[in-house]
Amino acid sequence: MNWYLEVLKKYAVFGERARRTEYWMFVLFNLIITFVLGFVEGLVGSPGMIAMLYGLAVFIPGLAVSVRRLHDTSHSGWWLLISLVPLIGMVVLLVFMVQDSKPGQNSYGANPKEATA
């Protein structure tokens, strides 16, 4: 849960690097929260407004952590646009997101894995 809250605290930080753990924990908690909201709204018979508001609330933090994750693998944040290419783009982006951090410092800052070790 700390990883999720850390991403929300750095909701507009696009210029640093994010570890794999930070990115994937944010994705995991987003999936869990979205599933729970959808389930509850389905039981209540609501049109899904709460889930839509939640999605809007975490859009910018999700975008920021994705860009920081790409920076950690020495890729520009503009690589997120490759997800617009059907199927191939999502596969390429997934490969980038699961790669290990590039060791040492790159043009986006110090390696967060080495800084915490």
N, C-alpha and C positions, 0 to 999 in steps of 0.2 A: 504494500500500500504506500510505503514511503516513496518508491519510484514514481508512482502515479502522481502523488502530490508534488513531487519535485518537478515533474513536467509542467504541472499546472502553475507552479510558482514562476517557472521560466517560460511563460506562455508566449512571449514575443522575442525570445532570444534566438536569432537565426544564425549568428556568426560563430558559434562555438562547435564543440564536438559532443556527441552522445554515445555512450556505450551501448552494446547490444542489449544488456539487461534493462537499461532504462527504456529503450524503445519497445522491446517485446513485452515488458511488464505493463507499459502503458496500453499497448494493443490488447493484451489479455484482460486487463481491468475494463477497458472500453467494451469489449465483447460481452463480458459478464454483466456489466451495468445495462447495456443495450438489451440483452436477452431478458433480464429481470424486468426492465421497464416495459418491454413488449409483452411479456407474459402477464404482468399485472394489468396493463391497459387492455389486453385481450379479455381477461376475466371481468373487468369492469364494463367493457363495451365502449371504451373511449376511442376517439378517432386517431389517437397516436400523437397528440400535441406535446405531451411531456417528452416522449422520445425524440421528437423533432427539435424541441428546444434544447434538449441535452446534446443532440448532434451539432446544433449551431454553436453551443457553448464550448465544445471541445474541438471544433474545426481548426481554429488558429493554433491552439497548443499542439494538436496532432500534426499539423503542417510544419510547425517549428521543430518538433522532435524528429520528424522525418528528414528535414533538411540537415539538422545536426548529425543524424545518423549517417547520412550520405557524406557529410564532411569528415566523419571519423574514418571512412573508408577511402578518403582522398578523392571524392567525387563532388562535383558542383551540385548545389541544390536544384539547379535546372534539370537534372536528370529525373526529377519527379514527373516531368512532362512526358517521359517515355511511357508512363502508364496509360496515356491516351491511345497508344497503339494497341489494338485488340490482341489479347492473349500473350503475344511475344513481349510486349512492354511490361506486363505484370510479372512475367517470369524473370526478365532482366532485373527489374526493381527488387524482386524477392531475393535474387542472388546477391545483389548489392547489400541488402539489409541483413543477410545472415553471415556475411563475411566478417572476419575478425578485424579488429582495429589495426590500422597501419601503425607500426611502432615509431616512436619518437614524435617529434613535433612536425606538423605540416603547416601549410599556409592558413589553416583555420584554427591553429592553437596547439597546445600541448595535449598529449594523449591522456584522456581521463583515466584510463586503466592504470597507467604508470603513476599518475598523480596520487591515486588512492592507495597504491600498493606500498 
